[in-house]
Amino acid sequence: MISPQAGRFGLGSAPPSVLVLGGIISVQAGAGLAKGMFDRVPPTVVVVLRLLVAAVVVGFLARRALRRVWRDHGAGDLAVAAGLGLSLALMNFSIYQSIQQIPLGVAVTIEFLGPLLVSVAASRRPLDLLWALLAFGGVLLLSRDDGAVNLSGVLWALLAGAGWAAYILFAASTGRRFPGSTGLALASAVATVAVLPMGLHSLAEAGGPGVLTPSVLALALGVGLLSSVVPYTLEMEALRRIPQRVFGILMSVEPAVAALIGVVLLGEFLGAAQWAAMGAVIVACAGATLTARDGAAA
């Protein structure tokens, strides 16, 4: 059944593949927009603003369920939602530190090792080891220092991948424990609180609240909507109508989309070797998802 919200906005008539691609483009456009703000405010401040926008919007949508959350859920459920929030904070904080230093497409490709390792660890078949080796080979090729990529940026991207892997595991458990977007609303609030002290410190070093001009706040609103609210909405609707395995295969094109966004919005042109390395990671992610057993794919 298609949700009333989906029908109202015409999502129910859109093919699931279009919804997934739209979500990918949205989240990477948000990342490109965020990186364009780094010359005006530090990345950590942008992370706080993005998470704050997501927390407010998702919290508003789940406001009725949130009123009953302390009555309906115990400490174990809340701890899982907090774990999801901390993984969300780590993933967002790390990837923004990474894209400050290396091209967007390279950072997202390296970050994709997180979901790939979750898939491989769940299966443990020789073929999955081959996919992992192919992906690691691509990342090693991307990590070569050619002036556009440095070790610090690569390490931040790997940390973001670890956060993404934890996010996947916590999200599955949170989805079983909380209805609708209630768990995500709690997690977004936890993530915002987790990065807030670092954001306030960076804001003070950048010159204080005066740097948060109306144009900066408007851009931050756009980043929050593009990077969180829009892709979550599109992906959740797509997952209602396609198997998770197909969803995973479609998501494998995200590094290429990130690279194209980097070219269009940021002027980050990549060399042939970098495109080939990204292709290896994309093939590895798609292959691991396509050949995964049912339990691993879920």
N, C-alpha and C positions, 0 to 999 in steps of 0.2 A: 504494500500500500504506500502511496506517495503522500508525504506529509502535507498538511495545508500550507505550511510556509513555502515548501518547494513549489507547489502548484501556483501560489500567488505570484512568485517571481519567475515562473516559467521554467524552473529547473527540471520539473518532472518530464517535460517533453524533450529535453536535451539528452543526446546519447551519453552514456556513462564515460566513454573515452574522452569526450569533449569536456565533461566536468573535471575529470582528472587532469587533463592538459591545462584547463583554465586555472585550476588550483596551483599547478606547478608554476605556470607563468606568473600568477599573482604573487606567490611567495618569493620568487626570485626577483621580480620587479620591486617588491618591497625591500629586498636585500640591496638591490642596486640603488634604490632611493636612499636607503639608510647610509650606504657608503658615501653617497654624495653629500651627506650632512657632516661627515667627519672633519671637514675643514672649518666647521662652525661650532660644533660641540663634540666632546670626546665620545668614542664608541660606547663606553659604559653608560653615559647619560642617555644615549639613544636606546640602549637596551632597556633601561628603566622605563623610558617613555613608551616604548613598544609594549612591554609587558603590562604596564599600567593601563594602556588603552584596551588591550585584550581582556584584562581582569574586569574592567568596568563594563565593557560590552557583554562579555559572556556572563558575568555576574548578574547583569540586568535581565538577560534572557532566562536565567535559571533562578530568579529571585524567589519564586514561590517555593521551589524545592529547597532552597537554601534556608528558608525560615524553619524547616523541619529537620535540618540535617543533624542537629545535636540530639534530637529525640529519636530519630530513625537509625542512627549509625553509631557504632561503638568506637573505642580507641583504635582498634585494629584497622577499621576502614579509614579513619582519619589519618592514621600513620601512612597508609598506602597512598592516599591523595597527597600527603606532604612529600612522600618520596617522588611522586610524579612531578610535583612542583619544583623540587630541588634539581631533578634531572632536566627539567625544562629550563631552569635558570642556568645550569652548567652549559647546556647545549647552545642557548642563545648568547650568553656572555662570551663563550669561547669562539664561536663562529664569527662574531663581530670583531673580536681581537684579531682573528685570522685574516678576514677580508680587508682589514686596515693595512695589512702588510703584503698580501699576495693577491693575485687576480681572483675574482669571484668564482669563476668556473673551476679553477684549480682547487680552491678551498672546499667547495661543495663536493667535488669529486673525491677528495681525501676523506671528507666527513662521511661519505657513503660507505666507508669500510665498517662503520658501526652497525647499520642494518644488515650488511652482508655477513658479518661475523655472527650475528644473532641467528640468521638463517642456517649458516654452516654448522654452528654449534648444536642446533636442534636436530640436524640430520646425521652428521658424522659418517657420511659415505665417501668412498674414494673420489667419486665424481665431484662432490662438493669441495674437496680439498683442491682439486684442479681449478675450480672457479676461484677459490680463495687465492691460490698462487698467481693466477692471471691478474686478479685485482691488485695484489701486492706488487706485482711487476709493473703495472701501470702507475701505481702511486710512487714507486721508486723512480720511475722515469720522470714523473712530474716533479719530484723533489730535487732534481738536479739544479744546482745553483747557476742560473743563466742570467742573473741580474733582476729577473722578475719574481723569483721565488727565493725565500730565505728560510732557514731552519726554524726560526721562531714562529713564522706563519704556519709552517707545516705542523709543528707541534701543537699549536692552538687548534688547527683543524682536526688533528687526531683526537684531542681532548673533546672537541665538539662531537666527534663520532662516538666516543665513549658515552657522552651524555645522551646522544640519540639512541644508542643501544639500550641504555637504562630507561629512557623514555618509553621505548617500545614495550619493555617488560612491565613497567609500572602501569602503562596505559591499558594493557590487557586486563590486569587485575582491577584497576580502577573502574573500567567499563563494566565489569561483572558486579561490582559492589554498589555503584551509584547509577541512578537512572539519568538518561539524557545527557545534558552538559553540566550536571551538578559537580561531578568530580573534576572536570576541566576548570570550572569556575573556582573551586577551592585551590586547585593546583596553580592556577594563574595568580591568585592572591599570594600564595606561598612564594612563588617565583619572584614576584615583585618585591616582597619584603626581603627576600634573600639577597637581592642585588642592590637594594636601596642604599645601604651604607656606602658601598663602593661608588655608586652613582653620585651620592651627595659629596663624597670626597673629590671625585673628578670634577664635579660642577664647581666646587670651591676653587680648585686649581685653575679652572678655565676662566674664572672671573666672577663667579657667583650667579645668582638667578637672573642677572641682567642679560646673560647670553640667551635666555629662553624668550626670544622675541616672538611676536605673533606668527611670523613666517616659519620659524623653527617649530613651534607647537603645531602649526597646520601640517607641516611635513611629517612630524611625529605621528599625528593622527592618521595620515595616509599610510605610513609604514605599519602602524598597528593593524589597520584594516586590511591592507594588502598581504601582510606577512602572517596574520593569525586568523582574523574573523572570516574573511572571504575564502581562503583555502580550506579551513575547517568545515565551513558550510558545504562547499562543493564536494569535498572528499567524503563527507558523511553521507550525502545524498547518493554519490556514486557507489559507495560500499553497500547501499541497500539493494543494488540491482546487479552487481557483478561479484564473482568470487574473489576472495582476498588474493588468490594467486594471480589472477589477471590484473588486479589492482597493483600488485607488486611489480609486475612486468612493465606496466605503463609508467610507474614511478621511476623506473630505471633510466628514463630519458632526462631526468632532472639535471644531472651534471651538464649535459649538452645545452639545455635551456639556460642554465646559469651562465655558461660561457657566452652564449649569444646575447643575453642580457648585459653581460659585462662589455661586450663589443659595442652594443647599441647605446647604452646609457653611460658607460664609463670610459669607452675608448680603449679597453683592455684586449688588444689583439694577441692571439696566441700563435705559436709556431706549429709546424707540421708534427713535430715530435710530441708536443703537448696534446694536440687533438688526437693523435694515435693512442697516447696513454689514457686519455679520457675514454676513448672508444673501448679500450681493453676493460676498463672498470665497468662501463655500461653493459658490455657483453657478459661480464662475469656476474653482475647483479641480475640481469635478465635470465641468464642461464641457471643460476642458483635458484631463482624463484620458479622457473619453468619446470625444472626437474625435481623440485622438492617434493617430499611426501606430504600427504594431506596434513598431518600433524605439524610438520615443520612449517608448511606454508601458512597455516593459521597463526 
